[in-house]
Amino acid sequence: DTEVTQTPKHLVMGMTNKKSLKCEQHMGHRAMYWYKQKAKKPPELMFVYSYEKLSINESVPSRFSPECPNSSLLNLHLHALQPEDSALYLCASSQGRDRGNNEQFFGPGTRLTVL
Amino acid sequence: KNQVEQSPQSLIILEGKNCTLQCNYTVSPFSNLRWYKQDTGRGPVSLTIMTFSENTKSNGRYTATLDADTKQSSLHITASQLSDSASYICVVRAFDRGSTLGRLYFGRGTQLTVWP
């Protein structure tokens, strides 16, 4: 299985809602990532988990809360979002060791719309 | 400052024609460079990876080149197909001694449209 799956594919939420994005991989990867991508822009790194520990937080607002329950799962909890948070949220995973070509495999993304 | 610049921003070609996309980077220390294809609303998919010692690498109709001295890369697509319509993103990985993961720097992508 060389796939990163993300659910849901689409999500529409109000500014007072609480929702979660989910990401799963079964490639034995030990690093997982959350990216935010606005239209016609490159992905922007949000969080990195390495061996289930948060290793990078790119100064993301606290209304985004990541969670890594185990090495295969990565969640992104959303609360009190703003309309400008509407974007494609991409999850990725990689082996987690600096092997030179530590390829990140991306999921299909969750299209989030905040009303 | 670590940056990745791509050109052109967008490109329209006819089916069956060839095209070349450009990527210039200032990322240092350099670890590797990947070209990704991203269909609209989907996640990026890796096409090729180039390390410092590699000049050319092919993957089917895709051929990537790397000049590490001038810090330039190109992606050549031959005999284009309608399914090649997508955004092509150049991603450079910086080697980071303080991390086992390194840091990725993304270009803005070239939006390729193939017309029948």
Interface residues (C-beta under 8 A of the other chain):
Chain A: V4 A31 K40 K41 P42 P43 L45 V48 S50 S55 L88 L90 A92 S94 G96 R97 D98 G100 N101 N102 E103 Q104 F105 F106 G107 P108 G109 R111
Chain B: S31 N32 R34 Y36 G41 R42 G43 P44 V45 S46 I49 T51 I89 R93 F95 D96 S99 T100 L101 G102 L104 F106 G107 R108 G109 Q111
